[in-house]
Amino acid sequence: MNLALLCCLMFGHSAFATDYAFDPVPDWVLHVKIEQKSQAALQSTSEGVDYQLVDQQWNVTDTKQIRYFHFINKALNSSGVGKVSHISIDFDPVYEKVYIHQIQLHRSGKVMDRIGRSKIDLIQREKNLESKIYNGTKTINVFLEDIRPGDVVEYSYSIEGANPVLLGHFSALLSMRWSVPVGRVYYRILWGLPRPLYIRNHGIDIEPIKKAVNQFKEYVWNQNSVEALVVDKSVPSWFEPFPVIYLSDVNDWQKVQRWAWPLYRPLINTPFQEEIVNSIQRVAKEPEQKVMEALHFVQNEVRYLGIEMGERSYQPSAPDQVIDRRFGDCKDKSRLLVSLLQSMGIEASTALVNTENGPQLMEMLPTPSAFNHAIVLVNLNGNNYWLDPTRSNQKGNLSTIYTPNYDYALVVSEHGTGLTKMSDDINAVHSKTVEEKFDIRDALIKPATYGIQTDYERYYADSVRQQLSETSLKEIQQSYLNYIAGYYPNVEVAKGMTFSDDSQMNRLSLKENYEIKDIWVENDDKRYVEIEFIPFLINDHVKSVEALVRDMPYAVTHPVSYRHTTEILVPENSSFDEEFFEVKDKAFRFTKKVTFLNDALLIDYFYESLRDHVLPEDIQVYSEKIKMVQELSYYQIQMPNPDVDFGEYHFDINDVNWLMIIIVFLAVIGFTFIGIKYVYLYDPVYQAPDNVNNQLQGLSGWLILPALALIASPVNILVSSAELWYVFSAEQWSIIYDRFDVEVLILIASEVVCNIAMVIMGVVVVFLFFTRRHTFPRFFIIYFMLMLSVFGLDLVVIYLMSDAGLEVEDSDISELLRLVFHTSIWSFYLLKSQRVKATFTRQLG
């Protein structure tokens, strides 16, 4: 031993002699070398390290358990240097001791001892401190000096000891593959117990090599060139992608229950408990009320704090001790709750669960080390209820209170029957419901009002309740405001946020009220203004699949349901089509329903999960349907930009509808030609009728009335045509096309042409009237009959195009009836009147 090492051992580590020591490799360890074919560095690794050897060996007897660890790692680059130059060893100093055997550096064919040139620190990190768990675990950190790319670091150590509370039981998990490649994997068990060692494989087909070694049975697993396993993203919690081998000296969960029973056996009717029980029974008469009062006492009056050093990592404290100090971990609180309930004659038991690998318990070998959490099972009126006394701010009754479904639990009892499936009793759906209401009826001239009510149930209610207990309502309001501003930038709080809590139904509601300025936004070409309505609840929870090429199942949140309802109060005379869409997949169902009634547009989105995963062969279909949901989770309304003034067209050379200009020009020329040639110049030989009283000749008497109607007609048509002047705007013309398609454009153009015809023909007939042409009565009747026909046909076409949003108004019907009446009266008058026959006798020229 060199001088530096001797000094290091004498002075540098003397303070920690009880925690770790330096010792040669034990004789029982089989020395393992790197296989020649495994020595080449695997350059494909992403961590900069060639992991050449993972060697772990166990020596298990009635009196001791020793674990031996041996690793060889090569630094491939500067990143790898940082990894291989730091060695970390975790252990529990209460019952474990660490023996460091070797730390060697292999460089250029030389082997150098690095124990003397390493900085060794012993710290107590408490990795779970944020979770309020103190387990006393210590960490030996070894920092190696002068490590370069290409160096190989080899080190080994042993940990001797086992938690005495396990009563000598043994279990281990052998990892057979990692996210990085490994040159050689070697596991060896020297089994010196009289009971058998049980072995169960998961995801790998390999059998150990067995042989007798002195008084031991030897089990060896050896693999070379272990490839890296790339784990797909978002796999379910129950899916274990890595192949592992489970080892245990127990093959029956009932044996684990019998081991746990002395630790968790309830202690009832103790002095401390008696006071609590009496206070509960004073306010609670029914058994369910007693359960809830006891649960709330343990949840809210006993703070969560875990001091889990040594045996305390498995053994709960006595209930009176927990009541006295008013803190405890999951084991303490569960045992206390069970004791309180049994003191009141209510059937209850502690249940051990695994919060991460609960669904995998059936695949694992039974072992006391399989669990990391404790809850309570209550049986009341033949029904099972699972309660978690470590949770806080919970409300509801036994039917609505939330407890996570860990899939399997081991109910602690003296005569247990093995694992219990929690999902047989926990089938509640956790839901969120959003009801939002927009009032945009006057949003062009003042801010739109926007109200949101969000209802949370079960898990979501507990989560928000916890948030409210830790954060002020003002802070939450500001956070929510910024969230809404992501959709509507000009949003302001109109009224402070409020909440209500239904303690029986475990439902919590938040209400928000906002005002949104300038909610109407111009689209890109500025012809329209529009508003987008996005169901944020659906968008927040329904996410796209990131990786479609996968070999592992894809996790889906389950069981959940989300309902997002958007009500929009819109301006009068708005029109919207009713719609219904449904998207169904093996993993979910989604619907979207749009209804419109009494100027209120209602959009209802609903999503519910159907299972908690998607198989790899179904992921493509699932992804496509999720995209469909995302495309449907959107609604936009628009209207013509109010800055584009319909009916008030002002000439702008950049906004001229040249098509209508040409149509109007051709119509004026064409109907002027027709009016002159076929009406004004039409002059057949006049034959005066018999028995005409020439004394009635003159533009007077009753003849004045049809004359006034005739003169007023072109004027009225011109005035009413002012409403159609917007057709000369190319921008407004295109808006009409966008909204109604080409049929409406044809209708409007036809109305313009007909109006031109009626004006020109009316003027020509007026000339015939004042020149007393004998053709006037005939063309007067033809003119009004044509006008009546055109108007009636126009209404019929509008009625037939009601699907396009056009409608015939009552005033239009009244105008048609008035025109029918006047045309009939004056036509009859012109055909029978003696004054007409005496007055209109002239020919052209």
C-alpha positions in Angstrom: 0.0 0.0 0.0 1.5 3.4 -1.0 2.0 6.2 1.4 -0.7 8.4 0.0 -3.2 5.6 0.4 -2.1 4.9 3.9 -2.5 8.5 5.0 -5.9 8.6 3.3 -7.0 5.6 5.3 -5.6 6.9 8.6 -6.8 10.4 8.4 -9.1 11.2 5.5 -11.8 8.7 6.2 -11.5 8.0 9.9 -14.6 10.0 10.8 -16.7 7.7 8.6 -15.3 4.4 9.7 -18.7 3.2 10.9 -20.4 3.9 7.5 -17.8 2.6 5.0 -14.4 1.1 4.8 -11.8 -0.1 2.3 -11.5 -3.8 1.9 -10.3 -6.3 -0.7 -12.7 -8.0 -2.9 -14.4 -10.8 -0.8 -13.3 -14.4 -1.5 -16.8 -15.5 -2.3 -17.0 -13.1 -5.3 -16.2 -14.5 -8.7 -13.9 -12.2 -10.7 -15.6 -11.2 -14.0 -13.7 -10.0 -17.0 -14.8 -8.2 -20.1 -15.4 -10.5 -23.0 -13.0 -9.7 -25.8 -15.8 -9.2 -28.3 -17.4 -6.6 -25.9 -14.4 -4.4 -25.5 -15.0 -2.2 -28.6 -16.5 1.2 -27.7 -20.0 1.5 -29.0 -19.8 4.9 -30.6 -23.5 5.1 -31.2 -24.1 5.7 -27.5 -25.5 9.2 -26.8 -24.0 9.6 -23.3 -20.3 9.6 -24.3 -19.7 6.4 -22.3 -19.0 2.9 -23.3 -20.6 0.8 -20.5 -18.4 -2.3 -20.8 -19.4 -4.2 -17.7 -22.3 -4.4 -15.2 -21.5 -7.1 -12.6 -23.6 -7.7 -9.6 -23.4 -10.6 -7.1 -25.3 -11.5 -4.0 -24.4 -13.6 -1.0 -27.5 -14.5 0.9 -27.6 -16.5 4.1 -29.7 -16.7 7.3 -27.4 -14.3 9.0 -26.4 -11.8 6.4 -27.0 -10.4 2.9 -24.2 -8.9 0.9 -24.5 -7.2 -2.5 -21.4 -6.8 -4.6 -21.2 -4.2 -7.5 -18.5 -4.1 -10.2 -18.6 -1.7 -13.1 -16.2 -0.9 -16.0 -16.9 2.3 -18.0 -14.9 4.0 -20.7 -15.0 7.7 -21.4 -15.4 8.3 -25.2 -15.4 12.1 -25.1 -15.4 15.1 -22.8 -19.1 14.4 -21.9 -18.2 10.8 -20.9 -15.3 12.1 -18.8 -17.8 13.9 -16.6 -19.8 10.8 -16.1 -17.1 8.2 -15.4 -15.1 10.4 -13.1 -18.0 10.5 -10.5 -19.0 7.5 -8.5 -22.1 7.6 -6.3 -23.1 5.0 -3.7 -26.4 5.2 -1.8 -27.0 3.2 1.4 -28.9 3.3 4.7 -26.4 3.7 7.6 -28.9 2.2 10.1 -28.5 -1.3 8.8 -26.0 -1.2 5.9 -22.3 -0.7 5.6 -20.3 0.0 2.5 -16.9 -1.6 1.6 -15.0 0.0 -1.2 -12.8 -2.6 -2.9 -11.2 -1.0 -5.9 -11.1 2.2 -8.0 -8.7 1.7 -11.0 -7.9 3.6 -14.1 -6.9 1.8 -17.3 -4.9 4.0 -19.6 -2.6 2.9 -22.5 -2.4 -0.7 -21.2 -1.5 0.4 -17.7 -3.6 -0.1 -14.6 -3.4 2.6 -11.9 -5.0 2.6 -8.5 -7.1 5.7 -8.0 -8.3 5.4 -4.4 -5.5 7.6 -3.2 -6.2 10.3 -5.8 -9.9 10.5 -5.3 -11.9 12.9 -3.3 -14.5 11.0 -1.2 -17.4 12.8 0.4 -20.2 11.4 2.6 -23.4 13.4 2.5 -27.0 12.9 3.5 -28.9 14.2 0.5 -32.6 13.3 1.4 -33.7 13.0 -2.2 -37.4 13.0 -1.2 -37.1 16.1 1.0 -39.5 18.0 -1.2 -42.1 15.3 -0.6 -41.6 15.6 3.2 -39.9 12.3 3.5 -36.7 11.8 5.5 -35.2 8.3 5.2 -31.7 8.9 6.5 -30.1 7.5 3.3 -26.5 8.6 2.9 -24.5 8.9 -0.3 -20.8 8.3 -0.8 -19.6 10.6 -3.6 -16.2 9.7 -5.2 -14.6 12.3 -7.5 -11.7 11.0 -9.6 -8.9 13.2 -10.7 -7.1 13.3 -14.1 -9.6 11.4 -16.2 -9.2 11.8 -20.0 -11.2 10.7 -23.1 -10.2 7.1 -23.8 -9.7 6.2 -20.1 -11.4 3.2 -18.6 -12.6 3.4 -15.0 -13.1 0.2 -13.1 -14.5 0.1 -9.6 -16.2 -2.2 -7.2 -17.8 -2.1 -3.8 -20.1 -4.1 -1.5 -23.0 -3.2 0.7 -23.6 -5.5 3.6 -26.9 -5.6 5.6 -30.6 -5.8 5.2 -33.5 -4.1 6.9 -34.2 -6.1 10.0 -38.0 -5.4 9.7 -38.0 -7.7 6.6 -37.2 -10.7 8.8 -34.5 -12.0 6.5 -36.7 -11.9 3.4 -34.9 -11.4 0.1 -35.9 -9.8 -3.2 -34.1 -8.2 -6.1 -34.8 -7.0 -9.6 -32.2 -7.7 -12.3 -32.3 -5.2 -15.2 -31.4 -6.9 -18.5 -31.5 -3.9 -20.7 -31.1 -0.1 -20.6 -31.4 3.0 -22.7 -27.7 2.7 -23.5 -25.7 -0.3 -24.8 -23.8 -2.5 -22.3 -20.8 -4.7 -23.3 -21.5 -7.4 -20.7 -24.1 -8.0 -18.1 -23.4 -10.5 -15.3 -25.5 -11.4 -12.3 -24.7 -14.1 -9.7 -26.6 -15.3 -6.7 -25.0 -17.4 -3.9 -28.2 -18.7 -2.3 -27.6 -20.0 1.2 -31.2 -20.0 2.6 -33.1 -23.2 3.2 -36.1 -21.9 1.4 -36.2 -21.7 -2.5 -35.4 -18.7 -4.6 -38.2 -17.9 -6.9 -37.5 -16.4 -10.4 -39.8 -14.8 -12.8 -38.9 -13.2 -16.1 -40.5 -10.2 -17.8 -39.9 -9.4 -21.4 -36.9 -11.8 -21.8 -36.5 -15.5 -22.3 -33.4 -16.5 -20.4 -32.7 -19.1 -17.8 -29.9 -19.0 -15.1 -27.0 -21.4 -15.0 -27.4 -23.3 -11.8 -24.9 -25.3 -9.8 -23.9 -26.1 -6.2 -21.0 -24.2 -4.7 -20.1 -25.6 -1.2 -23.2 -25.0 0.9 -24.7 -22.5 -1.6 -26.8 -22.8 -4.7 -25.3 -20.6 -7.5 -27.5 -18.9 -10.1 -25.7 -17.0 -12.9 -27.1 -14.9 -15.7 -24.7 -13.7 -18.4 -25.3 -11.7 -21.5 -22.9 -10.0 -23.9 -23.3 -7.0 -26.3 -26.6 -5.9 -24.8 -28.1 -3.3 -27.2 -29.8 -0.1 -26.1 -33.5 0.0 -25.9 -35.2 3.2 -27.2 -38.4 3.7 -25.3 -41.3 5.3 -27.1 -42.7 8.5 -25.7 -45.9 8.5 -23.7 -46.1 4.8 -22.7 -48.7 3.8 -20.0 -47.6 3.6 -16.4 -48.4 -0.1 -16.3 -46.2 -0.9 -19.3 -42.6 -2.0 -18.4 -40.6 -1.6 -21.6 -37.3 -2.9 -20.2 -36.8 -6.7 -19.7 -36.2 -7.6 -16.1 -35.9 -10.6 -13.9 -37.7 -10.7 -10.5 -36.2 -12.6 -7.6 -37.8 -13.3 -4.3 -37.9 -15.9 -1.5 -41.7 -15.5 -1.4 -44.1 -16.8 -4.1 -47.4 -16.1 -2.3 -48.9 -12.6 -1.6 -50.6 -14.1 1.5 -47.2 -14.6 3.0 -46.5 -10.9 2.5 -49.9 -10.2 4.2 -48.9 -12.3 7.2 -45.6 -10.5 7.4 -47.3 -7.1 7.3 -50.0 -7.9 9.8 -48.0 -7.5 13.1 -46.7 -4.2 11.8 -50.1 -2.7 10.8 -52.3 -4.4 13.3 -54.8 -1.8 14.6 -54.6 -0.6 18.2 -58.1 0.5 19.2 -59.8 2.2 22.2 -56.5 3.8 23.4 -56.7 6.9 25.6 -55.6 9.3 22.9 -58.0 7.7 20.4 -60.9 7.8 22.8 -61.0 11.6 22.8 -60.9 11.8 19.0 -63.6 9.1 18.7 -65.9 10.8 21.2 -65.6 14.2 19.3 -66.4 12.4 16.0 -69.4 10.6 17.4 -70.8 13.9 18.9 -71.2 15.4 15.4 -71.6 12.2 13.3 -74.4 9.7 13.8 -74.4 7.7 10.6 -71.5 5.3 9.8 -70.6 7.1 6.6 -70.5 10.5 8.5 -68.2 8.9 11.0 -65.9 7.6 8.3 -65.7 11.1 6.7 -65.1 12.8 10.0 -62.3 10.4 10.9 -60.7 10.8 7.4 -60.8 14.6 7.6 -59.2 14.5 11.1 -56.3 12.4 9.9 -56.0 14.3 6.6 -56.2 17.8 8.1 -55.1 17.5 11.8 -52.1 15.2 11.3 -49.6 16.8 8.9 -47.8 14.6 6.4 -44.2 14.0 7.4 -42.2 10.8 6.9 -39.3 9.9 9.1 -38.5 6.6 7.5 -35.1 5.7 8.8 -34.2 2.0 9.2 -37.1 -0.1 10.3 -39.4 2.9 10.0 -39.3 2.6 6.3 -41.7 -0.3 6.7 -43.0 -0.1 10.2 -45.7 2.4 11.1 -45.8 4.3 14.4 -48.4 3.5 17.1 -51.6 5.5 16.6 -51.3 7.3 20.0 -47.8 8.4 19.1 -49.1 9.9 15.8 -52.0 11.7 17.6 -49.6 13.1 20.2 -47.0 14.5 17.8 -49.6 15.3 15.1 -47.5 14.2 12.1 -46.9 11.0 10.3 -46.2 9.3 6.9 -48.6 7.3 4.8 -48.1 4.2 7.0 -48.7 6.2 10.2 -51.8 8.0 9.0 -53.3 4.8 7.5 -52.8 2.8 10.7 -54.3 5.6 12.7 -57.4 5.9 10.5 -58.0 2.2 10.6 -57.7 2.2 14.4 -60.1 5.1 14.7 -62.6 3.4 12.5 -62.4 0.1 14.1 -62.8 1.8 17.5 -66.2 3.0 16.2 -67.1 -0.5 14.9 -66.4 0.2 11.3 -64.7 -2.4 9.2 -61.4 -1.0 7.9 -57.9 -2.2 6.9 -54.6 -0.8 5.8 -53.9 -1.5 2.1 -50.4 -1.4 0.6 -50.1 -0.1 -3.0 -47.5 0.9 -5.6 -48.2 4.4 -7.0 -46.0 3.8 -10.1 -46.1 0.1 -10.8 -49.5 -1.0 -9.4 -50.7 -2.7 -12.6 -47.5 -4.7 -12.8 -47.8 -6.3 -9.3 -49.5 -9.4 -10.8 -46.4 -9.9 -13.0 -44.0 -9.4 -10.2 -43.0 -11.9 -7.5 -44.5 -11.3 -4.1 -42.2 -9.3 -1.8 -42.6 -6.7 1.0 -40.5 -4.3 -1.1 -43.2 -4.1 -3.9 -45.0 -1.2 -2.2 -44.3 2.5 -1.7 -47.5 3.8 -0.3 -50.3 2.9 2.2 -54.0 3.7 2.0 -57.2 2.5 3.7 -59.9 0.1 2.6 -63.3 0.6 4.3 -66.1 -1.8 3.9 -69.5 -0.3 4.7 -72.9 -1.8 3.9 -71.2 -4.4 1.6 -69.4 -1.8 -0.5 -65.6 -1.2 -0.6 -64.3 2.4 -0.4 -60.6 3.3 -0.9 -59.4 6.3 1.1 -56.1 8.0 1.1 -55.4 9.8 4.5 -52.3 11.5 3.1 -54.3 13.7 0.8 -55.6 17.1 1.9 -58.4 19.5 1.1 -60.7 16.6 0.1 -64.4 16.9 0.1 -67.3 14.7 -1.0 -68.9 11.6 0.4 -67.8 8.0 0.2 -69.2 7.8 -3.3 -67.6 11.0 -4.7 -64.4 11.4 -2.8 -61.3 10.9 -5.0 -58.7 8.2 -4.5 -56.3 7.2 -7.3 -56.8 3.8 -8.8 -53.5 2.0 -8.3 -55.0 -1.1 -9.9 -53.9 -3.6 -7.3 -53.6 -3.4 -3.5 -52.5 -5.7 -0.7 -55.0 -5.4 2.1 -53.2 -6.1 5.4 -55.1 -8.7 7.4 -54.2 -11.7 9.5 -55.9 -14.1 7.1 -55.4 -12.3 3.7 -56.3 -13.7 0.3 -53.7 -11.9 -1.8 -53.9 -8.9 -4.1 -57.2 -7.0 -4.4 -58.1 -5.3 -7.6 -59.0 -1.7 -6.8 -60.6 -1.0 -10.2 -63.5 -3.3 -9.2 -64.6 -0.5 -6.8 -63.1 2.6 -8.4 -64.9 3.3 -11.7 -65.7 7.0 -11.4 -65.0 9.4 -14.3 -63.1 12.6 -13.5 -64.6 15.4 -15.4 -64.2 19.1 -16.2 -67.0 21.2 -17.7 -66.6 24.7 -19.1 -69.6 26.9 -19.9 -68.7 30.1 -21.5 -71.0 32.9 -22.7 -70.2 35.7 -25.2 -72.4 38.6 -25.8 -71.3 40.2 -29.1 -74.6 41.8 -30.1 -73.1 45.3 -29.8 -69.5 44.3 -30.0 -68.9 46.7 -32.9 -69.5 49.7 -30.7 -68.6 48.5 -27.2 -66.7 45.7 -25.5 -68.1 42.2 -25.7 -68.9 40.5 -22.4 -67.4 37.1 -21.7 -68.3 34.8 -18.8 -66.8 31.5 -17.9 -68.0 28.9 -15.4 -65.7 25.8 -15.0 -66.9 22.8 -12.9 -64.4 20.4 -11.6 -65.3 16.9 -10.2 -63.4 14.3 -8.2 -59.6 14.4 -9.0 -59.9 17.8 -10.7 -61.9 19.3 -7.8 -59.2 18.1 -5.4 -56.5 19.6 -7.6 -58.1 23.0 -7.8 -59.0 22.9 -4.1 -55.3 22.3 -3.4 -54.3 25.2 -5.7 -56.8 27.5 -3.9 -55.3 26.5 -0.5 -51.8 27.4 -1.6 -52.4 30.4 -3.9 -54.4 33.5 -3.5 -57.5 34.0 -5.6 -56.0 37.2 -7.0 -52.9 35.3 -8.2 -55.1 32.7 -9.8 -57.2 35.4 -11.4 -54.1 37.0 -12.9 -52.9 33.6 -14.2 -56.2 32.9 -15.8 -56.4 36.4 -17.3 -53.1 35.9 -19.0 -54.3 32.5 -20.3 -57.4 34.1 -21.8 -55.3 36.9 -23.3 -53.6 34.2 -25.4 -56.9 33.9 -27.3 -58.3 37.5 -26.9 -55.5 40.0 -26.4 -57.8 42.9 -25.5 -59.4 41.2 -22.5 -59.9 42.8 -19.1 -61.4 41.6 -15.9 -65.0 42.8 -15.5 -65.7 41.2 -12.2 -63.5 39.3 -9.7 -63.2 35.6 -9.8 -65.5 33.6 -7.4 -65.7 30.0 -6.5 -68.3 27.7 -4.9 -67.6 24.2 -3.4 -70.2 21.5 -3.2 -68.7 19.4 -0.4 -71.1 16.5 -0.8 -70.7 16.0 -4.6 -67.0 16.9 -4.5 -67.6 19.5 -7.2 -65.9 22.8 -7.3 -66.9 25.7 -9.6 -65.0 28.8 -10.7 -66.7 31.8 -12.2 -64.9 34.4 -14.3 -66.2 37.6 -16.0 -64.3 39.5 -18.6 -64.8 42.3 -21.2 -63.1 42.0 -24.6 -62.5 45.2 -26.6 -62.3 44.9 -30.4 -63.2 41.3 -30.4 -64.1 41.6 -34.1 -60.8 41.3 -36.1 -60.3 42.1 -39.7 -59.3 39.1 -41.8 -56.3 39.3 -44.1 -58.0 40.9 -47.1 -60.0 43.3 -44.8 -63.3 42.4 -46.5 -64.6 40.7 -43.4 -64.3 40.9 -39.6 -64.4 37.7 -37.7 -64.2 36.1 -34.3 -62.6 32.7 -33.5 -64.1 30.6 -30.7 -61.7 27.9 -29.5 -62.8 25.3 -26.8 -59.6 25.6 -24.7 -60.7 22.8 -22.5 -60.6 20.4 -25.4 -57.4 21.9 -26.8 -55.6 21.7 -23.5 -56.3 18.0 -23.0 -56.5 16.5 -26.5 -52.9 16.5 -27.8 -51.3 15.3 -31.1 -49.3 12.1 -31.2 -45.7 13.1 -31.4 -44.2 9.8 -32.6 -46.3 7.6 -35.0 -43.6 5.0 -35.5 -43.6 3.0 -32.3 -43.5 -0.5 -30.9 -45.1 0.3 -27.5 -48.5 1.3 -26.4 -49.4 5.0 -26.2 -50.8 6.3 -23.0 -54.3 8.0 -22.9 -55.6 9.7 -19.8 -58.5 7.6 -18.5 -61.2 7.7 -17.2 -62.0 11.3 -18.0 -64.6 13.4 -19.7 -64.5 17.0 -20.8 -67.5 19.1 -21.9 -66.9 22.6 -23.3 -70.1 24.6 -24.2 -69.9 28.0 -25.9 -73.0 30.2 -26.0 -72.8 33.3 -28.3 -75.5 36.0 -28.3 -75.3 37.4 -31.8 -76.9 40.4 -33.6 -80.4 40.1 -34.8 -81.1 38.5 -38.2 -78.0 36.4 -38.0 -78.1 33.0 -39.5 -76.2 29.8 -38.7 -76.5 26.3 -39.9 -77.1 23.5 -37.3 -74.3 20.9 -37.3 -73.4 17.6 -35.7 -70.1 15.8 -35.9 -68.9 12.6 -34.2 -65.5 11.1 -34.0 -65.1 7.6 -32.5 -62.0 5.6 -31.8 -61.2 2.6 -29.6 -59.7 5.0 -27.1 -62.2 7.9 -27.1 -65.4 9.4 -28.4 -65.9 13.1 -29.4 -68.9 15.0 -30.5 -69.6 18.6 -31.7 -73.1 20.0 -31.9 -74.0 23.4 -33.2 -77.6 24.8 -32.6 -79.0 28.2 -33.3 -82.2 29.6 -31.7 -83.5 33.0 -30.8 -80.3 34.8 -31.8 -78.2 32.5 -29.6 -75.6 30.2 -31.1 -74.7 27.2 -29.0 -71.7 25.0 -29.6 -71.3 21.9 -27.5 -68.0 19.9 -27.5 -67.8 16.6 -25.6 -64.8 14.2 -25.2 -64.7 11.0 -23.2 -62.0 8.5 -22.8 -62.8 4.8 -23.4 -59.5 3.2 -22.5 -56.1 4.1 -21.1 -53.9 3.2 -24.1 -53.6 2.8 -27.8 -51.9 -0.3 -29.3 -49.0 0.4 -31.8 -51.0 -1.0 -34.7 -53.8 1.4 -34.0 -51.7 4.5 -33.5 -52.0 5.8 -37.1 -55.8 5.7 -37.0 -55.9 7.2 -33.5 -53.6 10.1 -34.6 -55.8 10.8 -37.6 -58.9 10.9 -35.5 -57.2 13.2 -33.0 -56.4 15.5 -35.8 -60.1 15.5 -36.8 -61.0 16.4 -33.2 -58.5 19.3 -33.3 -59.8 20.5 -36.6 -63.4 20.4 -35.3 -62.4 22.1 -32.0 -62.8 25.5 -33.6 -65.6 27.8 -34.7 -65.4 31.1 -36.6 -68.1 33.6 -37.3 -67.7 36.5 -39.7 -69.6 39.3 -41.2 -68.8 42.0 -43.8 -66.4 44.5 -42.6 -68.5 47.5 -41.4 -65.9 49.8 -42.9 -67.1 48.4 -46.3 -70.3 50.5 -46.5 -73.0 48.7 -48.5 -75.3 51.1 -50.3 -72.9 54.1 -50.0 -70.5 53.4 -52.7 -68.1 56.2 -53.4 -66.1 56.0 -56.6 -62.7 54.6 -56.2 -60.7 53.6 -59.2 -59.1 50.8 -57.2 -62.5 49.4 -56.3 -64.6 49.2 -59.4 -66.7 46.3 -60.4 -66.1 46.6 -64.1 -68.4 43.6 -64.9 -71.4 45.5 -63.5 -70.3 48.7 -65.2 -70.3 46.8 -68.6 -73.7 45.1 -67.8 -75.3 48.5 -66.8 -73.9 50.2 -69.9 -75.1 47.5 -72.3 -78.5 47.4 -70.5 -78.9 51.2 -70.8 -78.0 51.1 -74.5 -80.1 48.0 -75.3 -83.3 49.1 -73.5 -83.0 52.7 -74.8 -82.8 51.2 -78.3 -85.8 48.9 -77.6 -87.8 51.8 -76.0 -87.3 54.1 -78.9 -87.7 51.6 -81.8 -90.4 49.3 -80.4 -92.3 51.6 -78.1 -91.9 55.3 -79.0 -91.6 54.7 -82.8 -94.3 52.1 -82.8 -97.2 53.9 -84.7 -99.8 51.7 -86.4 -102.7 53.4 -88.2 -105.2 54.8 -85.7 -108.9 54.2 -86.1 -111.0 56.3 -83.9 -113.7 54.4 -82.0 -117.4 55.2 -82.5 -119.5 57.2 -80.1 -116.6 59.1 -78.5 -117.5 62.2 -76.6 -114.8 64.7 -77.7 -115.8 67.1 -74.9 -114.0 64.7 -72.5 -110.7 65.2 -74.3 -107.8 66.4 -72.1 -105.3 65.3 -69.4 -107.7 65.8 -66.5 -110.2 64.1 -64.3 -109.5 60.6 -63.2 -106.8 60.4 -65.8 -104.5 62.3 -63.5 -104.3 59.4 -61.0 -102.8 56.8 -63.4 -100.6 59.5 -64.8 -99.2 60.2 -61.4 -98.6 56.5 -60.8 -96.8 56.3 -64.2 -94.6 59.3 -63.5 -93.8 58.0 -59.9 -92.8 54.5 -61.0 -89.4 55.3 -62.7 -88.7 57.7 -59.8 -89.5 55.1 -57.2 -87.4 52.5 -59.0 -84.4 54.9 -59.2 -84.7 55.7 -55.5 -84.9 52.0 -54.5 -82.1 51.2 -56.8 -79.8 53.3 -54.6 -79.7 50.2 -52.3 -78.0 48.3 -55.1 -75.2 50.8 -55.8 -72.8 48.7 -53.8 -72.7 46.4 -56.8 -70.3 48.8 -58.4 -67.8 48.0 -55.7 -65.6 45.0 -56.6 -64.9 44.4 -52.9 -68.5 44.3 -51.9 -69.4 42.2 -54.9 -66.8 39.6 -53.9 -68.2 39.6 -50.4 -71.6 38.7 -51.8 -70.1 36.0 -53.8 -68.2 34.6 -50.8 -71.4 34.5 -48.7 -74.0 33.4 -51.2 -72.3 32.0 -54.3 -73.0 32.8 -57.9 -76.8 32.4 -57.8 -77.3 35.4 -55.7 -75.0 37.5 -57.9 -77.1 36.5 -60.9 -80.3 37.5 -59.0 -78.8 40.9 -58.1 -77.5 41.6 -61.6 -80.9 40.6 -63.0 -82.6 43.0 -60.6 -80.3 45.8 -61.7 -81.0 45.0 -65.4 -84.8 44.9 -64.8 -84.7 48.2 -62.9 -82.9 49.8 -65.8 -85.5 48.4 -68.2 -88.4 49.6 -66.1 -86.9 53.1 -65.7 -86.2 53.5 -69.4 -89.5 52.0 -70.5 -91.3 54.1 -67.9 -89.8 57.3 -69.3 -90.8 56.3 -72.8 -94.4 55.6 -71.7 -94.4 59.0 -69.9 -93.5 60.6 -73.3 -96.4 58.7 -74.9 -98.7 60.1 -72.2 -97.8 63.7 -72.6 -97.8 63.5 -76.4 -101.3 61.9 -76.2 -100.2 59.1 -78.5 -102.9 56.6 -79.3 -100.5 53.7 -78.3 -100.3 55.0 -74.7 -103.1 52.9 -73.1 -101.7 49.7 -74.6 -98.1 50.4 -73.4 -99.2 51.6 -70.0 -100.9 48.3 -69.4 -98.0 46.4 -70.8 -95.6 48.4 -68.7 -97.4 47.8 -65.4 -98.0 44.1 -66.3 -94.3 43.7 -66.9 -93.4 45.5 -63.7 -95.9 43.2 -61.8 -94.4 40.1 -63.4 -90.8 41.1 -62.7 -91.6 41.9 -59.1 -93.5 38.7 -58.6 -90.9 36.6 -60.2 -88.2 38.2 -58.1 -90.1 37.3 -54.9 -90.5 33.7 -56.1 -86.8 33.4 -56.8 -85.9 34.9 -53.4 -88.3 32.4 -51.8 -86.7 29.5 -53.6 -83.2 30.7 -52.5 -84.1 30.8 -48.8 -81.4 28.2 -48.1 -78.9 30.9 -49.1 -80.1 33.2 -46.3 -82.6 35.2 -48.5 -86.1 35.7 -47.3 -89.3 37.4 -48.5 -90.5 40.0 -46.1 -94.0 41.0 -45.3 -93.5 44.4 -46.8 -92.6 42.8 -50.1 -95.9 40.9 -50.1 -97.8 44.1 -49.3 -96.1 45.9 -52.2 -96.9 43.0 -54.6 -100.6 43.2 -53.6 -100.7 47.0 -54.0 -99.1 46.6 -57.4 -101.7 44.0 -58.4 -104.5 46.2 -57.2 -103.3 49.4 -59.0 -102.5 47.5 -62.2 -105.9 46.0 -62.3 -107.8 49.2 -61.6 -105.9 51.4 -64.0 -105.8 48.8 -66.8 -109.6 48.5 -66.5 -109.9 52.3 -66.4 -107.7 52.8 -69.5 -109.6 50.2 -71.5 -113.1 51.5 -70.6 -112.7 55.3 -70.0 -114.3 57.6 -72.6 -111.8 60.3 -71.6 -108.9 58.0 -72.5 -110.5 57.3 -75.9 -111.1 60.9 -76.5 -107.6 62.1 -75.4 -105.1 59.6 -76.8 -105.7 59.8 -80.5 -102.5 61.2 -82.0 -100.0 59.5 -84.2 -96.3 60.1 -84.4 -95.6 63.3 -86.4 
